[in-house]
Amino acid sequence: MSRLPAVALLLALTACGSGDAGEPGDPGGDDRTLTVLAAASLTGAFDDLAEIFEDAHPGVEVRLSLDSSATLAQQVIAGAPADVLATADLRTMTIAADGDALADDPRTFATNTLVLVTPADDPAGITAFADITGTAYVTCAESAPCGAIARDLLAANGIESPPVSREVDVRAVLTKVVLSEADAGLVYATDAAAAGDEVRTLPVPGAPALRTEYPIALLAAAPAEDLGRAWVDLVLSAEGQQVLARHGFGPAPS
């Protein structure tokens, strides 16, 4: 398994798009590559699923490109040679669908909710969501699903002071809080759980009503269509759902 930023992935895979038999990405070779573009909040769960997939498909390497959902949607419209797209909300998946980048209708496979995290020692003394007023708190950029939800939750709770920065994705928000470069940050519950004792976690009033749904779809130009379909099947399977639940994701709506 390997990881590449979305832009590096586009450049690297374009450069090797027509290799000889046996090269990564060649469906006729013994060594093949499955390329999955996924929202940054899926990092831990998709790392585990990649190991399961590689064990079940000897000779296959899963290449994960983890980034903001909005960035990934634009990458697939621009022709990134990837097999599967998984985003952190339906809005960004619709961007890819409207750009004729999907082979199939998206299927929702998980849900997530925003929470507030502070550094473990809570230097700003934040004991409730309302306490972030006037502090150095951070959110995702509003183009990202986590930022759009954060904007709505701030408005719903009457928080008028703006964040000191809006980061590209939820992992960047979490990093700033863990490193005590921010007093607090709005992240997904799954990211807070992954950080463990490095952060304190507080609920955000109204967050459960604004949970985000994660869709997944095979890409129309998938170089390894059969592997892409197998990956989607794994994510939707009972085994895949157990992995996602272990990382704190909620189930897809019934």
C-alpha positions as CSV (number, residue, x, y, z in Angstrom):
1,M,0.0,0.0,0.0
2,S,1.2,3.5,-0.8
3,R,-0.1,7.1,-0.5
4,L,0.3,10.0,-2.8
5,P,-1.1,13.5,-2.7
6,A,-3.8,14.0,-5.4
7,V,-1.6,16.2,-7.6
8,A,1.4,13.9,-7.3
9,L,-0.8,11.0,-8.1
10,L,-2.1,12.6,-11.3
11,L,1.5,13.3,-12.5
12,A,2.9,10.0,-11.5
13,L,0.1,7.9,-13.0
14,T,-0.1,9.9,-16.2
15,A,3.6,9.3,-16.7
16,C,3.2,5.5,-16.5
17,G,-0.2,5.2,-18.1
18,S,0.9,3.0,-21.0
19,G,3.5,0.6,-19.5
20,D,4.4,-2.8,-20.7
21,A,2.7,-6.0,-19.4
22,G,3.6,-6.6,-15.8
23,E,4.0,-2.9,-14.8
24,P,1.8,-1.4,-12.1
25,G,-1.5,-0.4,-13.4
26,D,-1.5,-2.8,-16.4
27,P,-4.6,-5.1,-16.1
28,G,-2.7,-7.8,-18.0
29,G,0.3,-7.9,-15.7
30,D,1.0,-9.9,-12.6
31,D,1.7,-6.8,-10.6
32,R,-1.3,-4.4,-10.6
33,T,-2.3,-1.2,-8.9
34,L,-5.6,-0.1,-7.5
35,T,-5.8,3.6,-7.1
36,V,-8.4,5.0,-4.6
37,L,-9.1,8.7,-4.1
38,A,-10.5,9.2,-0.6
39,A,-11.4,11.9,1.8
40,A,-8.7,12.6,4.4
41,S,-11.0,11.6,7.2
42,L,-11.0,8.0,5.8
43,T,-7.2,7.6,6.3
44,G,-7.2,5.1,9.2
45,A,-10.1,3.0,8.0
46,F,-8.9,2.8,4.4
47,D,-5.3,2.0,5.5
48,D,-6.8,-1.1,7.2
49,L,-9.0,-2.0,4.3
50,A,-6.0,-1.7,1.9
51,E,-4.2,-4.3,3.9
52,I,-7.2,-6.6,3.8
53,F,-7.6,-6.0,0.0
54,E,-3.9,-6.7,-0.7
55,D,-4.0,-9.9,1.3
56,A,-7.0,-11.1,-0.7
57,H,-5.4,-10.0,-4.0
58,P,-1.7,-11.1,-4.2
59,G,0.4,-9.0,-6.4
60,V,-2.0,-6.0,-6.2
61,E,-0.9,-2.7,-4.6
62,V,-3.5,-0.3,-3.2
63,R,-2.5,3.3,-3.8
64,L,-4.4,5.7,-1.6
65,S,-4.6,9.4,-2.4
66,L,-6.1,11.2,0.6
67,D,-7.1,14.8,0.3
68,S,-10.0,17.2,0.6
69,S,-13.1,15.8,-1.0
70,A,-13.5,19.0,-3.1
71,T,-9.9,18.6,-4.4
72,L,-10.4,15.0,-5.3
73,A,-13.7,15.7,-7.1
74,Q,-11.9,18.3,-9.3
75,Q,-9.0,15.8,-9.9
76,V,-11.3,13.2,-11.3
77,I,-13.0,15.7,-13.6
78,A,-9.6,16.7,-14.8
79,G,-8.9,13.1,-15.7
80,A,-6.8,11.7,-12.8
81,P,-6.2,8.0,-13.8
82,A,-7.8,6.5,-10.7
83,D,-10.3,3.7,-10.1
84,V,-12.5,4.7,-7.1
85,L,-13.6,7.9,-5.5
86,A,-14.9,8.1,-1.9
87,T,-15.9,11.5,-0.6
88,A,-17.0,12.9,2.8
89,D,-20.3,14.2,1.6
90,L,-22.9,13.9,-1.2
91,R,-22.3,17.4,-2.5
92,T,-18.7,16.8,-3.6
93,M,-19.6,13.4,-5.1
94,T,-22.3,15.2,-7.2
95,I,-19.5,17.5,-8.6
96,A,-17.8,14.3,-10.0
97,A,-21.1,12.9,-11.2
98,D,-22.0,16.2,-13.0
99,G,-18.6,16.0,-14.7
100,D,-19.4,12.5,-16.1
101,A,-16.6,11.0,-14.1
102,L,-18.5,8.2,-12.5
103,A,-19.2,4.7,-13.9
104,D,-22.0,3.9,-11.5
105,D,-24.4,5.7,-9.2
106,P,-22.7,6.5,-5.8
107,R,-23.5,4.3,-2.8
108,T,-23.4,5.7,0.7
109,F,-21.3,3.5,3.0
110,A,-20.7,5.5,6.3
111,T,-21.7,8.6,8.3
112,N,-19.7,11.0,10.6
113,T,-20.4,13.8,12.9
114,L,-18.4,16.9,13.9
115,V,-17.0,17.4,17.4
116,L,-14.8,20.0,19.1
117,V,-11.3,19.1,20.1
118,T,-8.8,21.0,22.2
119,P,-5.2,20.2,23.1
120,A,-5.0,17.8,26.0
121,D,-4.0,20.5,28.5
122,D,-6.8,22.8,27.2
123,P,-4.8,26.1,27.6
124,A,-7.8,28.2,26.7
125,G,-10.1,26.6,29.3
126,I,-12.8,25.5,26.9
127,T,-15.4,23.5,28.7
128,A,-18.3,23.9,26.2
129,F,-18.7,24.7,22.6
130,A,-19.8,28.3,23.3
131,D,-16.4,28.9,25.0
132,I,-14.7,29.1,21.6
133,T,-15.9,32.7,21.1
134,G,-12.8,34.9,21.1
135,T,-10.3,31.9,21.1
136,A,-7.9,30.8,18.4
137,Y,-10.0,28.0,16.9
138,V,-9.7,26.5,13.5
139,T,-12.0,24.8,11.0
140,C,-11.8,23.3,7.5
141,A,-12.1,25.5,4.5
142,E,-15.8,25.9,3.5
143,S,-15.2,24.1,0.2
144,A,-14.5,20.9,2.2
145,P,-17.4,19.0,3.7
146,C,-16.1,19.5,7.2
147,G,-15.9,23.2,6.7
148,A,-19.4,23.5,5.2
149,I,-20.8,21.7,8.2
150,A,-18.7,23.8,10.7
151,R,-20.0,27.0,9.1
152,D,-23.6,25.8,9.6
153,L,-23.0,24.7,13.2
154,L,-21.3,28.0,14.1
155,A,-24.2,29.9,12.8
156,A,-26.8,27.6,14.5
157,N,-25.0,28.1,17.8
158,G,-24.6,31.9,17.5
159,I,-20.8,31.9,17.3
160,E,-19.9,35.1,15.6
161,S,-16.1,35.2,16.1
162,P,-14.5,33.7,13.0
163,P,-11.8,30.9,13.0
164,V,-8.2,32.1,12.9
165,S,-7.6,29.8,10.0
166,R,-9.5,27.5,7.6
167,E,-7.5,24.5,6.7
168,V,-7.5,22.4,3.6
169,D,-8.9,19.3,5.3
170,V,-9.8,17.8,8.6
171,R,-6.4,16.2,9.2
172,A,-4.8,19.6,9.0
173,V,-7.2,21.0,11.6
174,L,-6.5,18.1,13.9
175,T,-2.7,18.6,13.5
176,K,-2.9,22.2,14.5
177,V,-4.8,21.3,17.7
178,V,-2.5,18.4,18.6
179,L,0.6,20.6,18.1
180,S,-1.1,23.3,20.3
181,E,-1.1,25.7,17.4
182,A,-4.8,26.3,17.9
183,D,-7.0,26.5,21.1
184,A,-9.6,24.3,19.5
185,G,-10.8,22.8,16.2
186,L,-13.9,21.3,14.6
187,V,-13.1,17.8,13.4
188,Y,-14.9,14.6,12.7
189,A,-15.6,12.3,15.6
190,T,-13.5,9.6,13.9
191,D,-10.4,11.9,13.8
192,A,-10.9,12.8,17.5
193,A,-11.1,9.1,18.4
194,A,-7.9,8.4,16.4
195,A,-6.0,11.2,18.2
196,G,-6.8,9.5,21.6
197,D,-5.3,11.2,24.6
198,E,-3.7,13.9,22.5
199,V,-6.9,15.9,22.5
200,R,-10.0,16.6,24.6
201,T,-13.3,16.1,22.9
202,L,-16.4,18.0,23.4
203,P,-19.9,17.6,21.8
204,V,-21.2,20.3,19.4
205,P,-24.9,21.2,19.9
206,G,-26.9,20.3,16.8
207,A,-24.1,18.2,15.2
208,P,-26.0,14.9,15.1
209,A,-28.6,16.5,12.9
210,L,-25.9,17.7,10.5
211,R,-24.1,14.4,10.1
212,T,-22.3,13.9,6.8
213,E,-22.8,10.9,4.6
214,Y,-19.9,9.2,2.7
215,P,-20.5,8.0,-0.8
216,I,-18.3,5.8,-3.0
217,A,-18.3,5.1,-6.7
218,L,-16.3,3.4,-9.4
219,L,-14.8,6.0,-11.8
220,A,-15.7,5.9,-15.5
221,A,-12.1,5.9,-16.7
222,A,-10.9,3.4,-14.1
223,P,-7.7,1.7,-15.4
224,A,-8.4,-1.4,-13.2
225,E,-12.2,-1.6,-13.3
226,D,-12.4,-5.1,-11.9
227,L,-10.2,-4.2,-8.9
228,G,-12.2,-1.0,-8.4
229,R,-15.5,-2.9,-8.2
230,A,-13.9,-5.3,-5.8
231,W,-12.8,-2.4,-3.6
232,V,-16.3,-0.9,-3.6
233,D,-17.7,-4.4,-2.7
234,L,-15.2,-4.7,0.2
235,V,-16.2,-1.3,1.6
236,L,-19.9,-2.1,1.5
237,S,-19.4,-5.7,2.8
238,A,-20.0,-6.7,6.5
239,E,-16.2,-6.9,6.9
240,G,-15.7,-3.4,5.5
241,Q,-18.5,-2.1,7.7
242,Q,-16.8,-3.6,10.8
243,V,-13.6,-1.9,9.9
244,L,-15.3,1.5,9.5
245,A,-17.2,1.0,12.8
246,R,-14.0,0.2,14.6
247,H,-12.7,3.6,13.4
248,G,-15.8,5.4,14.8
249,F,-17.9,5.8,11.6
250,G,-21.6,5.4,11.8
251,P,-23.5,3.1,9.4
252,A,-25.1,4.3,6.2
253,P,-28.7,5.4,6.5
254,S,-31.1,2.5,6.1
